[in-house]
């Protein structure tokens, strides 16, 4: 800047003061470069996205800030960490409210940004005379006048914060004071690096633990999916076998025999009822296969109608699955069960859909013991009913065709 100056202790440790007293009032500049330019130079490092420590008081850094104030006899000392999201104060002494409680400020209030951006100290006798800072909230609202700040670097040497001191009156910072501030900044930087590494290490451990938990959950989910896929494959094989067994069926009893073999093993059921209502009829004819009861036979269904409160009639009428969890619960919900029991403790009735024939049908599968009617079991019985529907369709159409041929034989062409 053309001002004569002598080398001081502060310069020997890399500090740049605002000028010599012998040359008159010190110029309010942050530093002198070789060209005498006071423009802010960047270190080339971007601010981190987040500060390495949270926005809360840290006992170690609060004690250091108090020691700085005592040794330099200043009103305020701050350990400041800057990031793209703002600046936080893990260490503070003399900081007014609400900042003392909040321990954070937006970058718009920062007087430390110049130091962090350049990586070089900032020493001001009177911040009100600095053209970049005189209108800043720190100077105007917090009444900062004398100001000195040393950069704090992370373990990679990148500036991420400052150790700053300030007073409410102009002050000529002595080389000894700046050297003391420089030494305390080095101590703060070491403590900061240690705590940041410790925090990062804990986070790495936590991240690894979360990853291990996630991997375990993924493995458990994959194992469960594999078990479910195996169960689904077993059900598909069982239903496919039933479908093949029903292919040669020509009568209702053939269909019922195929159903009987299927529900006994592998379903372990003790009874199967097949209900059929002819087109336009309100009566429901029922065929039954009962474990230990010999070959499937026609069962007397005196008085059972489609409109009755009975699981099988309800499934046929409403075209939906009807579960019966227990005999007592079933009789309470379906009163007709008392006079037309299904011979089971637990039962599931499902509609049987016919493709071409216009009759309505249903299937009821029952167990002699109480069991859970879970989704896989319901899916198997529903698939069973679908293939029974295909077989019934063929059987009923064939019987209809044979009756028609017997009553009205086709004429023989000449």
C-alpha positions in Angstrom: 0.0 0.0 0.0 3.0 2.3 -0.1 3.1 2.5 3.7 6.5 1.9 5.3 6.4 -0.9 7.9 8.7 -3.0 10.0 8.5 -6.7 10.5 6.8 -7.6 13.8 6.3 -10.7 15.8 2.8 -11.0 14.3 4.3 -11.1 10.8 6.8 -13.8 11.8 4.0 -16.1 12.6 2.0 -15.3 9.5 -0.3 -12.5 10.9 -1.0 -9.4 8.9 -1.8 -6.3 10.8 -3.5 -3.1 9.6 -0.3 -1.0 9.5 2.3 0.8 11.6 1.4 3.3 14.3 4.3 5.4 13.1 2.6 5.9 9.8 -0.5 7.3 11.4 -3.9 5.6 12.1 -3.9 2.0 11.0 -5.6 1.3 7.7 -8.7 -0.8 8.2 -7.6 -3.7 5.9 -7.6 -7.4 6.5 -4.1 -8.1 5.2 -1.5 -6.8 2.8 -0.5 -8.9 -0.1 2.6 -8.3 -2.3 0.7 -5.9 -4.5 -0.8 -4.0 -1.6 -4.3 -5.2 -2.6 -6.9 -5.7 0.2 -9.3 -7.7 -1.9 -10.4 -11.1 -0.4 -8.4 -14.0 -1.8 -10.0 -17.5 -1.8 -8.1 -20.6 -0.6 -9.8 -22.6 -3.4 -11.7 -24.7 -0.8 -15.5 -24.7 -0.7 -17.2 -24.4 2.6 -18.3 -27.8 4.0 -22.0 -28.5 3.7 -22.3 -29.0 7.5 -20.1 -27.9 10.4 -18.1 -30.7 12.0 -19.7 -30.0 15.4 -23.3 -29.3 16.2 -24.8 -26.0 17.2 -24.6 -26.4 20.9 -22.2 -25.4 23.7 -19.1 -27.5 24.1 -17.6 -27.4 27.6 -14.0 -27.7 26.2 -14.3 -24.9 23.8 -16.3 -22.7 26.2 -13.4 -23.0 28.7 -10.9 -22.1 25.9 -13.0 -19.0 25.0 -13.1 -17.9 28.6 -9.3 -18.4 28.8 -8.8 -16.3 25.6 -10.8 -13.5 27.1 -8.8 -13.6 30.4 -5.4 -13.7 28.7 -6.1 -11.0 26.1 -8.4 -8.9 28.4 -11.2 -8.7 25.8 -15.0 -8.7 26.1 -15.7 -11.5 23.7 -14.1 -14.6 22.3 -15.6 -17.1 19.9 -14.8 -20.5 18.5 -16.6 -20.3 15.1 -17.2 -23.1 12.6 -18.5 -22.0 9.2 -20.4 -24.1 6.6 -22.8 -23.6 3.7 -25.7 -23.9 6.2 -24.4 -21.1 8.5 -22.0 -20.8 11.4 -22.0 -22.4 14.8 -20.3 -21.5 18.1 -19.2 -24.5 20.0 -17.1 -22.2 22.2 -18.2 -18.7 23.3 -17.6 -16.2 26.1 -19.3 -12.8 26.2 -21.8 -13.7 23.4 -25.1 -11.9 23.9 -28.5 -13.5 23.7 -30.2 -14.9 21.8 -27.0 -16.2 20.2 -25.5 -17.5 23.4 -28.4 -20.0 23.6 -28.8 -20.6 19.9 -25.1 -21.1 19.2 -25.6 -20.4 15.5 -26.0 -17.5 13.1 -26.6 -17.2 9.4 -23.6 -16.4 7.2 -25.1 -13.0 6.6 -24.0 -12.1 10.1 -20.5 -13.7 9.8 -17.4 -11.6 10.3 -15.4 -14.9 10.1 -16.2 -15.7 6.4 -13.3 -13.6 5.1 -10.8 -15.6 7.3 -12.3 -18.9 6.4 -12.4 -18.0 2.7 -8.7 -16.9 2.6 -7.2 -19.0 5.3 -5.5 -15.9 6.6 -5.8 -14.0 9.8 -7.9 -10.8 10.0 -6.8 -8.0 12.4 -8.9 -4.8 12.6 -8.3 -1.9 15.0 -11.8 -0.6 14.2 -14.2 -2.7 12.1 -16.4 0.3 11.5 -13.6 1.6 9.2 -13.6 -1.6 7.0 -15.6 -1.0 3.8 -16.7 -4.7 3.7 -17.7 -5.1 7.4 -18.8 -1.7 8.6 -22.4 -2.3 7.6 -22.5 -6.0 8.7 -24.9 -7.2 11.4 -21.9 -8.1 13.6 -20.7 -4.5 13.6 -24.0 -2.8 13.6 -26.1 -5.1 15.8 -23.5 -6.7 18.0 -21.4 -3.5 18.3 -18.1 -5.1 17.4 -15.3 -2.6 17.0 -11.9 -4.0 17.5 -11.6 -7.5 16.0 -8.9 -10.2 15.5 -9.4 -13.7 14.1 -7.1 -16.7 13.4 -8.1 -19.5 11.0 -8.8 -23.0 12.3 -8.0 -25.8 9.9 -9.2 -29.4 9.7 -7.0 -32.4 9.6 -6.5 -31.8 5.8 -5.3 -28.2 6.4 -8.5 -26.7 5.0 -9.9 -23.6 6.9 -13.3 -24.4 8.5 -13.5 -21.8 11.2 -11.8 -19.2 13.3 -10.9 -18.3 16.8 -11.9 -14.6 17.2 -11.7 -11.9 19.8 -13.5 -8.6 19.8 -14.0 -5.4 21.9 -16.5 -2.6 21.8 -13.7 0.1 21.5 -10.9 0.6 18.9 -7.8 -1.3 19.9 -4.3 -1.6 18.6 -3.4 -5.3 18.8 0.1 -5.8 20.0 2.4 -8.4 18.4 2.4 -10.3 21.7 -1.4 -10.4 21.8 -1.6 -11.7 18.3 1.1 -14.3 19.0 -0.9 -15.4 22.0 -4.1 -15.6 19.9 -2.2 -17.5 17.3 -1.1 -20.1 19.9 -4.5 -20.4 21.3 -6.0 -20.9 17.8 -3.5 -23.7 17.2 -4.7 -25.4 20.4 -8.3 -24.9 19.4 -7.6 -26.4 16.0 -6.0 -29.5 17.5 -9.0 -29.9 19.8 -11.4 -29.4 17.0 -9.6 -31.9 14.8 -9.6 -34.5 17.6 -13.3 -34.0 18.3 -14.3 -33.9 14.6 -12.4 -37.2 14.0 -13.9 -38.7 17.1 -17.4 -37.7 16.0 -16.8 -38.9 12.5 -15.5 -42.2 13.9 -18.6 -42.6 16.0 -20.7 -41.8 12.9 -18.8 -44.4 10.9 -19.4 -47.0 13.5 -23.1 -46.1 13.7 -23.3 -46.2 9.9 -21.7 -49.6 9.8 -24.1 -50.8 12.5 -27.1 -49.4 10.6 -25.8 -51.1 7.4 -25.5 -54.4 9.3 -29.0 -54.1 10.6 -30.3 -53.3 7.1 -28.4 -56.2 5.6 -29.8 -58.5 8.2 -33.3 -57.3 7.5 -32.8 -57.7 3.8 -31.5 -61.2 4.4 -34.5 -62.0 6.6 -36.9 -60.6 4.0 -35.2 -62.6 1.3 -35.4 -65.7 3.4 -39.1 -65.1 4.1 -39.7 -64.5 0.4 -37.9 -67.7 -0.4 -40.0 -69.6 2.1 -43.2 -68.0 0.8 -42.1 -68.8 -2.8 -41.5 -72.4 -1.9 -44.9 -72.6 -0.2 -46.5 -71.0 -3.2 -44.7 -73.5 -5.4 -46.0 -76.3 -3.3 -49.5 -75.0 -3.5 -49.3 -74.6 -7.2 -48.0 -78.2 -7.6 -50.9 -79.5 -5.4 -53.5 -77.6 -7.4 -52.0 -78.7 -10.6 -52.2 -82.3 -9.5 -55.9 -81.8 -8.6 -56.5 -80.2 -12.0 -55.0 -83.3 -13.7 -57.1 -85.6 -11.5 -60.3 -83.9 -12.5 -59.6 -84.0 -16.2 -61.2 -87.4 -16.8 -64.2 -86.7 -14.6 -67.6 -87.4 -16.3 -70.0 -87.3 -13.3 -70.6 -85.2 -10.2 -69.4 -88.2 -8.1 -66.2 -88.3 -10.2 -65.6 -84.6 -9.3 -66.4 -85.2 -5.7 -64.0 -88.2 -5.5 -61.2 -86.0 -6.9 -62.0 -83.3 -4.3 -62.2 -85.9 -1.6 -58.6 -87.1 -2.3 -57.3 -83.6 -2.4 -58.9 -82.3 0.8 -57.8 -85.3 2.9 -54.2 -85.1 1.7 -52.5 -82.6 1.7 -55.1 -80.3 3.2 -55.9 -82.6 6.1 -59.6 -81.8 5.9 -62.3 -84.2 7.2 -65.3 -83.1 5.0 -66.0 -81.6 1.7 -69.4 -80.4 0.5 -70.3 -79.6 -3.1 -73.4 -77.5 -3.5 -75.3 -77.0 -6.8 -78.3 -74.9 -7.6 -79.9 -75.3 -11.0 -80.8 -72.3 -13.1 -83.9 -70.6 -11.6 -84.1 -73.0 -8.6 -84.0 -71.8 -5.0 -82.9 -75.2 -3.7 -79.3 -76.1 -3.1 -78.4 -79.8 -3.8 -75.5 -80.9 -1.7 -73.0 -83.8 -2.3 -70.7 -84.7 0.6 -67.4 -86.5 1.1 -66.7 -87.3 4.8 -63.5 -88.9 6.2 -64.1 -92.4 7.2 -67.6 -92.4 5.6 -66.7 -94.5 2.6 -67.1 -93.3 -1.1 -68.7 -89.8 -1.6 -72.5 -90.1 -1.7 -75.4 -87.8 -2.2 -76.3 -86.2 1.1 -79.9 -85.4 2.0 -80.2 -81.6 2.0 -83.8 -81.3 3.1 -84.9 -77.7 3.2 -81.5 -76.0 2.3 -82.1 -73.0 0.1 -79.9 -70.4 -1.5 -81.4 -67.7 0.7 -80.6 -69.6 3.9 -78.1 -68.3 6.5 -75.7 -71.2 5.9 -72.0 -70.8 4.9 -72.3 -72.9 1.7 -75.5 -71.1 0.6 -74.0 -67.7 1.4 -70.9 -68.4 -0.6 -73.0 -69.5 -3.6 -75.5 -66.6 -3.3 -73.0 -63.8 -2.6 -70.1 -65.2 -4.6 -67.5 -64.7 -1.8 -65.5 -66.8 0.6 -67.2 -67.5 3.9 -65.0 -68.6 6.8 -66.3 -70.3 9.9 -63.7 -70.1 12.7 -65.4 -72.5 15.1 -68.6 -74.5 15.4 -70.1 -72.2 18.1 -69.2 -69.0 16.2 -70.6 -70.5 13.0 -73.9 -71.5 14.6 -74.2 -68.0 16.0 -73.7 -66.3 12.6 -75.4 -69.0 10.5 -78.5 -70.3 12.3 -79.2 -72.9 9.6 -76.1 -74.8 10.6 -78.0 -76.1 13.6 -80.3 -78.2 11.4 -77.8 -78.7 8.5 -74.4 -79.1 10.1 -71.3 -79.5 8.0 -69.7 -82.0 10.4 -66.6 -79.9 11.1 -65.2 -77.6 13.7 -63.6 -75.1 11.3 -64.8 -74.6 7.7 -64.3 -72.4 4.6 -67.0 -72.1 1.9 -66.1 -70.5 -1.4 -68.1 -70.0 -4.6 -67.5 -72.2 -7.6 -67.7 -70.3 -10.9 -68.9 -72.2 -14.0 -67.8 -71.0 -17.4 -70.5 -72.1 -19.8 -73.3 -73.7 -17.7 -75.8 -71.4 -16.0 -76.0 -73.3 -12.7 -74.6 -71.8 -9.4 -72.3 -73.8 -7.3 -70.1 -73.7 -4.1 -67.6 -75.7 -2.2 -67.2 -76.1 1.5 -64.0 -77.6 3.1 -64.1 -78.5 6.8 -61.7 -79.7 9.5 -62.5 -81.7 12.6 -60.3 -79.4 14.7 -59.9 -75.7 15.1 -57.4 -74.2 12.7 -56.4 -70.8 11.4 -57.9 -69.9 8.0 -54.9 -68.0 6.9 -54.3 -66.4 3.5 -52.3 -69.3 2.0 -55.0 -71.9 3.0 -57.7 -69.6 1.6 -55.7 -69.3 -1.6 -55.5 -73.1 -2.0 -59.2 -73.6 -1.4 -60.0 -70.8 -3.8 -57.7 -72.4 -6.5 -59.3 -75.7 -5.8 -62.8 -74.3 -6.4 -61.6 -72.7 -9.7 -60.6 -76.1 -11.1 -63.7 -77.8 -9.6 -65.7 -75.2 -11.6 -63.9 -76.2 -14.8 -64.7 -79.9 -14.1 -68.3 -79.2 -13.1 -68.8 -77.1 -16.3 -67.8 -80.1 -18.4 -69.8 -82.6 -16.4 -73.0 -80.6 -16.4 -72.8 -79.7 -20.1 -72.1 -83.4 -20.9 -75.0 -84.5 -18.8 -77.2 -81.9 -20.5 -76.1 -83.0 -23.9 -76.7 -86.7 -23.1 -80.2 -86.0 -21.8 -81.0 -84.0 -24.9 -79.8 -86.8 -27.1 -81.9 -89.3 -25.2 -85.1 -87.4 -25.5 -84.6 -85.9 -28.9 -82.3 -88.0 -31.1 -80.8 -86.3 -34.1 -82.4 -87.4 -37.4 -80.4 -89.7 -39.6 -79.7 -88.1 -42.9 -80.8 -90.1 -46.0 
